[in-house]
Amino acid sequence: MEAEVGDELVALEPEAGLCFGFNSVATNVWQQLSAPQSFDDIRSRLLAEYEVDEGQCTAELTDLLDQMVEKGLVRCTTA
């Protein structure tokens, strides 16, 4: 279950009793992941939309996706 609160998102995993809060950037990434996306595609969209240098974007996106995988919110697949 998820609900938007302004430009942020709150997601609930009722079976595990977990609640996740996403800021606007994490919400953007979450919405992009409604369909399989490559890391490069997500990063390119973020770089086009936000004022951030590529190195910082890469590091923060990697950290966010690692956290999402760790929490079981997304799966990483290789082509």
C-alpha positions in Angstrom: 0.0 0.0 0.0 1.2 3.5 -0.7 -0.1 7.0 -0.4 1.3 10.3 -1.6 1.7 13.1 0.9 2.6 16.3 -1.0 5.5 15.3 -3.2 6.6 12.5 -0.9 5.4 8.9 -0.6 4.6 6.7 2.3 4.6 2.9 1.6 3.3 0.3 4.0 4.1 -3.4 4.0 1.3 -4.7 6.3 2.4 -8.3 6.4 5.8 -7.4 7.8 4.5 -4.4 9.7 6.9 -2.0 7.9 6.5 1.6 6.9 8.7 3.4 4.4 8.9 7.2 3.8 10.3 8.5 0.5 11.4 12.0 -0.1 10.6 13.6 -3.5 13.7 12.2 -5.2 13.2 8.7 -3.8 9.5 9.0 -4.8 10.6 9.8 -8.4 12.9 6.7 -8.4 10.1 4.5 -7.0 7.7 5.7 -9.6 10.3 5.0 -12.4 10.6 1.5 -11.0 6.9 0.7 -11.7 8.4 -1.0 -14.8 11.9 -2.5 -15.1 14.6 0.3 -15.6 18.3 0.2 -15.9 20.5 2.1 -13.5 21.7 4.3 -16.3 18.2 5.2 -17.5 17.1 6.2 -13.9 20.3 8.2 -13.4 19.9 10.0 -16.8 16.3 11.1 -15.9 17.4 12.3 -12.5 20.3 14.3 -14.0 17.9 15.9 -16.4 15.4 16.8 -13.7 17.6 17.8 -10.8 20.6 20.1 -10.4 23.1 17.5 -9.3 26.5 16.5 -10.6 26.9 13.0 -12.1 29.2 11.7 -9.3 26.8 12.7 -6.5 23.8 11.4 -8.4 25.5 8.0 -9.0 26.5 7.7 -5.4 23.1 8.6 -3.9 21.2 6.6 -6.4 23.4 3.5 -5.7 22.8 4.0 -1.9 19.0 4.4 -2.4 18.7 1.3 -4.6 20.9 -0.7 -2.3 18.6 0.2 0.6 15.5 -0.7 -1.4 17.0 -4.1 -2.3 18.1 -4.7 1.3 14.5 -3.9 2.5 13.0 -6.2 -0.1 11.2 -3.4 -1.9 12.9 -4.0 -5.3 14.9 -6.7 -7.0 18.1 -6.2 -9.0 18.4 -8.3 -12.1 21.1 -8.4 -14.7 20.6 -8.5 -18.4 
